[in-house]
Amino acid sequence: MFIKTSLKAYGKINLYLKVIKKLKNKYHQIETLFCFFDIYDEILISSSNTNNQIIFTGKFSKGISATHNSVLKLLNILKKYPKFNAHKFTIKIIKNLPLGSGLGGGSADASALLNFFNKRLKLNLKRRTISSICNKIGADVEPCLNTNFKLLYGASNKIFTFNKKPKLNLLLVYPNCLNPTKKIYLSNKIFSKSNNYKISLLKKNILNLNYLFKFLNYEGNDLEQSAFKNNSVILKLLISLKKLKGCKLARMTGSGSACFAIFQNNAQLAKAIFVLKKHYKSYWIRKAKII
């Protein structure tokens, strides 16, 4: 069976992120609201007559380890399945999502490939097996299996998927600095309490934009203070974003270093991009839409 196809691995942002506690396995229990936007890494897959080969290219390919990355982790896990091992692939990944940004590029790449191999090679992996594979690669991989609006919460990282999602226009900014996820979490000193009543209200009011923006502005991102100590430019960027006319919410996503701002007015968003590109000429600045 000869395979030649392409995939899209969409980026994500964390609209809010609360760190609940450290776990015995050295990870953290978190509570976060995920959404996905229309900028993506492009993955080109073709059958190979030799060994599996992973090629990273594109603007943000520099700095990706050839021996320690999410795609290689996935391939090594899948080798134990005969239906996968019967094939060899050349996988070329065009990195359009910044590295070390909190936009989920590596997780999205792994999840897109896992979905593809499971379906195309008929691996028939059960949901629990897929979840286990994802967790071995990284905490964000399972939420990236689809682009639904979703809430991650609880001791067992329960994922609640929303049937509908609000329409939001995003301004994304990457300040050209890497934030190592592990370092940001280990240096974090802020922990929050889980609140089931708050979560139930969010589930009911996700399409109520007045409620949503009030909720999000109150909740915040617990990792920001840790990230500010690692890269002070993030704090300066957030201050600039919050001053933009029409900005309803400005925040760092995940463990950073990328930040986002949400606008309800497209004209104000366009003006904000003009202002930022004039002030931050070297930064990656993009308009995006929730998908």
N, C-alpha and C positions, 0 to 999 in steps of 0.2 A: 504494500500500500504506500504510494507516494503522497506526501503531504506538502503543500505549499499554501500558506495562508497568512493573514495578519490579524492582530488583536489590538484593542484599545484598552489601556490600563488607566482609568480615570483617577485624578487626584482627589483628595479629601481635605476637609477642614473640621476641626473640633469647635463647634459653636460655644461650648463651655466645657471645662474639664476640672473635676474635683478629685483630688487624691485622698482616698479614704484611709488606707493604712498600708504598711509594708507587710508582705506575706513571707511565710517560711521559705518559699522557693526563691526568694530574693527579688521577686517581681512585686508589683503594687496593685492593690485593688483600687480601681478608679470608677468614676461615674462621668460619662461624657455623651454629648449629642453629636453624632456624625452626619455630615452631608457631603455630597460629591458634586464636582463642578466639571465644566466642559473643556478642560485642558487635560491632555493625557500623554503618557508614554506610548509610543507605537512599537509593537512587537511583531517581528517578521519571523515566521517559522517555516523551515523546509527540511525535508528528509535528507539524511546524510549517509554516505557509504562508510564513513569512518566513525570516530568517537563523537559523543555529544560535545558541542562547542557553543560557548556563550560569548557574544560580542556586544560590548557596550559602545555606543557612538552617540553623537549629538552634543549639544551645548553643555549639558551637565553630566557627561560621562567621566570626566576627569576626577580621579580620586576614589573611584569605585574599586574595591579590592577584587582581584581575580580569584582569590582563594576563600573569601569570606563575604558572600552576598546572598540575598534572599532567594534568588533564582537557583543558584548552585545548591543551596540547602534543600530546596524542593526536589531537584533532580536526584540528589543523593537519597532522599527519603523514598522516592518513587521507584528506585532501582530494585527494590524487593518485590515489586509486582511484575510477574512474567509478561503481561500484556504491554507494559511500558518498556521493559527491558528488551523486547523483541525489535525495538526501533532505535534509531540514532537520529539526532536532530542538530541542525545549526539554528541557533536562536540569536537573532540580532535585535537588540533593544535600543531604540532611538530615545534618548533621555531628554524629554522636554520639561520634566518636572525637576526643580532644583534638588540637589543632594543635601541632606542634613537640614531640611527646611521645616519638617513637621507636616508636609503636604502628602505624605504617604506613598511616594513613588515606588520604593522598593517593595512595600507590602502589596500595592496594587499590581505590580508586575507578577509577583508570585501567585496571587489569587487568580489573575486572569489566565495564567498558564495552568494552574491546577484545574480550573473549570474546563479549560479546553481539553487537556489530556484525559480527564475523567469521562468527558462526553465522547470525544473523537475516538479514543482507544477502547471505549467501553470497559473502563476499569470497574464500574459499578460500585464505587465507594459509598458506604453508608454515611449518613449525616454525622454520626459520632466519630467515624474514622476521619472524615474531612476536617472536623473540628480539631481533632487530635493533631493532624498534620499541620494545620494552620498555627496552632499554639506552639509547636516545635520550631516554627520559623520566626514568628513574632506576634505580639499582642494585637496588632492592627490588621493582620492578614485575613482573619475570619470576617470582620466587618466589611472588608473590601470585596467579598465574594459577589456582591451585587451593589448597585448604586441607590438602593432604597434609603430614605431618611430613617435613621435608627438611633436608638438609645441603648447604651451599654451601661449596665449597673448590676449591683448585687455581688455577693461573695463568690458566686460561680460565673461571673461575667455574663449574665443573662443579656440576650439581645432582643430588644423589642422593636419591631419594624412597623413604621407608620404606613397606613394605606394611602395617605395623601401627604403632600409636602407643600410648604409655603413657597411662593415665587420670590426669590431674593437675587438682587444684582450685587455682585462682589467686586471689590477691588483687592487684588492680591499683590503683595510686595515682598520680595526676597532681598534682604540687605547684604547679600554677598558674604555671608559668614556662616560657618557650620556650627550646629549645636548637636554634640554627641548625646543621643537620647539617654544612654546609661548614666553619663555624668550629670545631666540635668536632674534626673530622678534621684540619684544618690545624694546630691547636695540639697535637695528640697527639704524645707523645714515646715512647710504649711500642710496641714491635714484638715479635712472637713468631715462632718458627720453625715451619714446617709439619712435621707428623709423620704420615706415611702409616700407620704401625703403629697409632698411637693412633686414627686414623680407622677403621681396619678393626675394631678392638676395639669401638668405639662402635656400628658397624653391626650387630655380632653381639649386642650386649648392650642394645639400646635399650629392651627391655621389662623388663630387670632393674633394678628401682628402686633397690636398694642400690648397684649399680654406677653407675647413672645419676647419682644424687645425689652420690656420691663424685667422679665425673668432673666434673660441673658445678661443684661447689664448688672444685675444684682449678683449673679452666680460667679462670673469671672473664670480665670484659668489659674489654678493653684501653682502651676509651674513657672509663672512669669517672673516671680522674684528670683528664683534660682537662675533663670535664663538671663536676667538683667545683670547678674553678677558675672556670668560667663561672657556676655557680650553687651556692653552698655549701649551700643547703637540701636538695640531693639527697643529700649525704653525711649530713646529720642525719636525713633520712628513712630512708636505708638502715640506719643504726645502730638506729633505732627498730624497723624491720621485723625485723632479725636477733634482737632481744631478745624477740619475740613467742613465746609458748609454742606448740610444735608446728611452728614454721617450719623447713622442711627446706632451703630455699634462698631467698635474697633477693638481688636484682640490679637494676641499671638495664638497660632494654632499648634496644638500638640505641645511638644517640647521645643518648638521653634526651629529655626529662627524666623521663618516667614510669618507675616502678620496679614490680617485682612480687615477690611472695612465694608459695611453694608449700607447701601443707599436704596431708597425707594424711588428716587427721582433720577432717571437716566441722564438728564441734562446736567444735574449736579455731579453725577458720577464722572461724566466726560470732562467736566471742568476740573474735578479733583485729580484725574489722571494727568491733565495738562500741567497743573501746578506741581505735582509730585515729580514728573519727568524733568521739569525745569530745575527743581531743587536737588533731586537725587538722580543725577544723570547716569550713574553706573549701576543703579539698582534694576533688578528684574521687576517690572511693573506691568500687570495685566488686568484686563477686564474679564470677568467670567460670570457664568450663570449656573445656578443650581440645576442639576439634571435629575 
